[in-house]
Amino acid sequence: MTPNALVFSAFTILSAAAFFRSEGPSRIFRRSRGEWLADGAGLLVQGVVVPFVETALVYAGLYRFFPQLRGAVAISPITAFALNFVLVDYLYYWNHRLLHGALWPWHALHHSAEDLDVWVTSRNTLWTPVLIVYIWINGLFAFILKDPSAYLMSAAITAALDLWRHSGAWPADWTLPLLITPREHAWHHSAERFDRNFGANLKLWDRLHGTHFDPRTAPGKLGLAVPGGALRALAVGAAR
């Protein structure tokens, strides 16, 4: 299976699961017009614009100015996989904390959802993807690695896990020793503890830096109000 096929399959399966679970249709269709626009635009940016930027700006730019670096780094497939799944995951942990600090106006829209499903995964302003480490570092490693296939598969698994984390498809009282679960990420989207569980793949970073939060219950209320509304936030970020 190719990386793109993996992500598309995860999106399709988790979307179907969200629709058929209890109250699924009503939860999906009670979105406001602004929320539908924000989610649809986010998926378009994430699925089309981001790959274009990675290819046209990062990859092609490097090829033009640093052609000698193309395929210059030879590492094993296991190392390449871990490079993305572990090291880039740690970089994202700090990136995510920055999005909750100085960059919050460009991330607040993501936290406006009162229900979680795969459509919420890409809910962000139109400009947020350029503030996230993945768009730059994945293009860089795809360029400099002699064989980037294992790295790109790890990036696809990370994307699929991101869809799963937002899907709510996990029993509320189950946990995992290493991976952030949908319940733990739901607490990150809660009105009470959105300052916890910043990790993407691994909960190790939250435990290491004291930001892990994992009661064996689901949060009671999700979503934060976005000053200025979803449509304004989609274009220019949330009002301060």
Backbone torsions as a table, in degrees:
resi	resn	phi	psi	omega
1	MET	NA	135.5	178.8
2	THR	-78.6	159.8	177.4
3	PRO	-55.5	-44.1	-179.4
4	ASN	-64.3	-39.8	179.0
5	ALA	-65.1	-37.1	178.1
6	LEU	-61.8	-47.4	-178.8
7	VAL	-65.6	-43.4	179.6
8	PHE	-63.1	-40.8	178.8
9	SER	-63.7	-43.0	178.7
10	ALA	-62.2	-42.9	179.2
11	PHE	-62.2	-44.2	-177.9
12	THR	-65.7	-47.2	-177.6
13	ILE	-65.5	-44.8	-178.0
14	LEU	-71.5	-31.8	174.8
15	SER	-64.4	-44.7	178.2
16	ALA	-63.6	-41.4	179.2
17	ALA	-62.4	-39.8	178.9
18	ALA	-65.3	-36.5	-178.0
19	PHE	-70.1	-38.3	-173.0
20	PHE	-92.1	-8.7	178.4
21	ARG	-76.5	171.3	-176.7
22	SER	-53.9	128.9	-179.9
23	GLU	62.6	15.0	-177.5
24	GLY	-57.0	-55.7	-178.6
25	PRO	-58.1	-43.1	-178.6
26	SER	-67.5	-34.9	178.5
27	ARG	-66.7	-38.2	-178.8
28	ILE	-70.4	-46.8	-170.3
29	PHE	-86.4	-2.2	175.4
30	ARG	-88.1	6.9	171.5
31	ARG	-59.4	147.4	173.7
32	SER	-77.9	168.0	178.0
33	ARG	-60.5	-40.2	178.5
34	GLY	-63.3	-37.6	178.7
35	GLU	-68.5	-41.3	177.2
36	TRP	-61.0	-42.0	179.8
37	LEU	-65.2	-43.2	-179.7
38	ALA	-63.7	-43.7	-179.2
39	ASP	-68.4	-43.6	179.9
40	GLY	-64.8	-43.0	178.7
41	ALA	-65.0	-38.7	179.0
42	GLY	-63.4	-42.2	178.1
43	LEU	-65.8	-38.0	177.9
44	LEU	-63.9	-45.4	179.4
45	VAL	-63.4	-46.5	-176.9
46	GLN	-67.3	-37.6	-174.8
47	GLY	-88.6	-23.9	-175.6
48	VAL	-120.0	-53.0	-173.9
49	VAL	-68.5	-44.6	-178.0
50	VAL	-61.3	-48.4	176.2
51	PRO	-59.1	-35.7	178.2
52	PHE	-64.4	-44.7	179.7
53	VAL	-63.2	-43.8	179.4
54	GLU	-59.5	-39.4	-177.1
55	THR	-80.8	-51.2	-172.1
56	ALA	-76.5	-40.4	-175.4
57	LEU	-93.2	-49.3	-175.8
58	VAL	-77.0	-59.6	-174.9
59	TYR	-66.1	-51.8	-177.5
60	ALA	-67.1	-35.5	177.6
61	GLY	-63.8	-43.1	178.0
62	LEU	-65.5	-39.8	180.0
63	TYR	-63.0	-34.2	-179.0
64	ARG	-73.9	-44.1	-172.8
65	PHE	-97.3	-24.1	-178.9
66	PHE	-134.4	57.8	-176.3
67	PRO	-61.4	-25.4	-179.0
68	GLN	-68.4	-15.1	-179.2
69	LEU	-88.8	-8.4	-177.8
70	ARG	-66.1	119.7	179.9
71	GLY	66.1	24.0	-173.6
72	ALA	-80.2	-17.0	-174.7
73	VAL	-109.6	118.2	179.6
74	ALA	-108.1	114.9	176.8
75	ILE	-134.7	164.0	-178.7
76	SER	-70.3	156.9	176.9
77	PRO	-57.6	-37.9	179.6
78	ILE	-64.3	-43.3	178.5
79	THR	-64.8	-41.8	179.2
80	ALA	-62.7	-41.8	178.7
81	PHE	-62.6	-47.0	-178.8
82	ALA	-66.6	-32.2	178.2
83	LEU	-55.6	-43.4	178.8
84	ASN	-79.7	-48.2	-170.6
85	PHE	-70.7	-27.1	-177.2
86	VAL	-109.6	-60.9	-174.8
87	LEU	-65.1	-49.8	179.4
88	VAL	-64.9	-32.5	175.6
89	ASP	-60.8	-40.1	178.5
90	TYR	-68.0	-40.9	175.6
91	LEU	-60.1	-40.9	179.0
92	TYR	-64.8	-35.9	178.2
93	TYR	-53.4	-48.6	-179.5
94	TRP	-72.6	-34.7	174.2
95	ASN	-58.3	-44.0	-179.8
96	HIS	-65.2	-39.7	177.3
97	ARG	-64.4	-36.8	176.1
98	LEU	-64.6	-36.3	176.6
99	LEU	-64.7	-23.6	175.5
100	HIS	-91.6	2.2	177.9
101	GLY	-114.4	-110.3	-175.8
102	ALA	-62.9	-27.6	-177.0
103	LEU	-97.9	13.9	-175.5
104	TRP	-54.7	-40.9	-180.0
105	PRO	-55.9	-24.6	-179.5
106	TRP	-97.2	6.9	178.4
107	HIS	-126.0	-16.6	-174.8
108	ALA	-58.0	-37.0	-179.0
109	LEU	-57.6	-35.5	179.7
110	HIS	-61.8	-27.8	-177.2
111	HIS	-94.9	10.9	-179.1
112	SER	-85.2	-12.9	-174.9
113	ALA	-68.9	129.7	177.6
114	GLU	-90.7	-11.1	171.8
115	ASP	-135.9	145.8	179.7
116	LEU	-104.9	136.2	169.5
117	ASP	-157.6	178.2	-173.8
118	VAL	-62.2	-24.9	-180.0
119	TRP	-67.1	-25.5	-178.7
120	VAL	-77.1	-18.7	-174.2
121	THR	-51.7	-42.6	-175.8
122	SER	-100.2	10.5	179.2
123	ARG	-68.5	108.2	179.3
124	ASN	-159.5	173.0	173.8
125	THR	-66.2	165.9	179.9
126	LEU	-65.1	-20.0	-173.8
127	TRP	-102.8	-9.7	-175.1
128	THR	-58.8	-40.3	-178.0
129	PRO	-54.2	-32.1	-179.7
130	VAL	-74.0	-10.3	177.6
131	LEU	-95.1	-0.9	-177.3
132	ILE	-105.9	137.3	-170.4
133	VAL	-59.4	-29.7	-174.0
134	TYR	-57.4	-43.0	-171.8
135	ILE	-63.5	-30.4	-178.2
136	TRP	-91.6	-47.3	-172.3
137	ILE	-75.6	-32.5	178.5
138	ASN	-67.5	-39.7	176.0
139	GLY	-63.9	-38.6	179.2
140	LEU	-62.0	-49.5	-177.3
141	PHE	-71.0	-32.2	175.2
142	ALA	-61.7	-28.7	-179.2
143	PHE	-82.2	-44.7	-170.2
144	ILE	-87.9	-19.4	-179.8
145	LEU	-77.5	137.1	178.3
146	LYS	-63.4	-41.7	175.5
147	ASP	-130.0	96.4	-175.8
148	PRO	-86.0	6.1	-171.5
149	SER	-61.3	-43.2	-179.9
150	ALA	-68.3	-37.4	176.9
151	TYR	-62.5	-46.1	-178.5
152	LEU	-68.5	-32.9	175.4
153	MET	-67.0	-38.7	176.0
154	SER	-63.1	-40.5	177.3
155	ALA	-63.0	-37.9	177.9
156	ALA	-67.6	-39.5	176.9
157	ILE	-64.2	-39.5	175.5
158	THR	-59.4	-43.7	178.6
159	ALA	-64.7	-41.0	178.7
160	ALA	-65.4	-39.8	177.4
161	LEU	-66.0	-32.6	177.1
162	ASP	-64.8	-42.0	175.1
163	LEU	-60.9	-44.1	-179.9
164	TRP	-63.5	-42.4	-179.6
165	ARG	-60.2	-33.1	-178.9
166	HIS	-89.6	-4.1	-171.5
167	SER	-80.8	-23.0	-173.2
168	GLY	74.4	5.4	-175.9
169	ALA	-86.1	73.3	-180.0
170	TRP	-166.0	131.4	179.6
171	PRO	-56.7	138.5	-171.8
172	ALA	-63.1	-25.2	-176.6
173	ASP	-105.6	14.2	178.2
174	TRP	-100.1	148.0	176.7
175	THR	-135.3	170.1	176.8
176	LEU	-131.2	148.2	-176.2
177	PRO	-71.7	-28.3	-173.5
178	LEU	-117.1	-43.7	-172.0
179	LEU	-87.7	144.2	170.8
180	ILE	-68.2	127.2	-178.4
181	THR	-95.2	165.1	175.2
182	PRO	-56.2	-35.7	178.9
183	ARG	-64.6	-45.0	179.1
184	GLU	-63.3	-39.2	178.7
185	HIS	-72.1	-28.7	175.4
186	ALA	-61.6	-37.8	176.0
187	TRP	-63.4	-33.3	175.9
188	HIS	-64.5	-27.8	178.0
189	HIS	-93.8	3.8	-177.2
190	SER	-77.6	163.5	177.0
191	ALA	-73.7	-19.3	-174.1
192	GLU	-94.7	-42.8	-170.4
193	ARG	-128.4	47.9	179.1
194	PHE	-76.1	1.1	175.4
195	ASP	-97.6	20.8	-179.5
196	ARG	-131.0	163.5	175.1
197	ASN	57.9	62.3	-179.9
198	PHE	-83.7	-14.5	-174.9
199	GLY	-64.1	156.7	175.9
200	ALA	-98.6	-74.5	179.8
201	ASN	-81.6	-54.2	-168.3
202	LEU	-105.4	136.3	175.8
203	LYS	-82.3	-4.1	-179.5
204	LEU	-55.5	-41.1	-175.0
205	TRP	-68.0	-39.7	177.2
206	ASP	-65.3	-39.7	177.8
207	ARG	-66.4	-40.7	-179.2
208	LEU	-63.7	-37.3	-174.4
209	HIS	-107.2	12.5	172.5
210	GLY	74.3	25.7	-179.9
211	THR	-114.4	12.0	-179.7
212	HIS	-82.3	140.2	179.9
213	PHE	-145.3	118.7	-173.2
214	ASP	-148.3	66.9	169.9
215	PRO	-69.1	154.5	-175.6
216	ARG	-84.5	36.9	176.1
217	THR	-137.6	159.9	174.7
218	ALA	-84.0	152.0	177.6
219	PRO	-65.3	151.9	-178.3
220	GLY	-79.0	-33.3	-175.8
221	LYS	-140.1	130.6	177.6
222	LEU	-107.9	153.8	170.9
223	GLY	98.8	142.3	175.6
224	LEU	-121.2	144.7	177.0
225	ALA	-66.8	139.9	178.9
226	VAL	-107.2	109.6	178.8
227	PRO	-56.6	130.8	179.8
228	GLY	92.5	-13.0	176.7
229	GLY	90.7	162.8	-174.1
230	ALA	-65.7	-39.7	-176.4
231	LEU	-67.5	-40.9	176.2
232	ARG	-64.4	-44.2	-179.0
233	ALA	-62.9	-34.9	-180.0
234	LEU	-59.9	-39.4	-175.1
235	ALA	-86.8	-44.9	-170.4
236	VAL	-128.7	6.3	-178.1
237	GLY	91.6	163.1	-178.4
238	ALA	-72.1	144.4	176.5
239	ALA	-66.5	142.5	177.9
240	ARG	-79.2	NA	NA
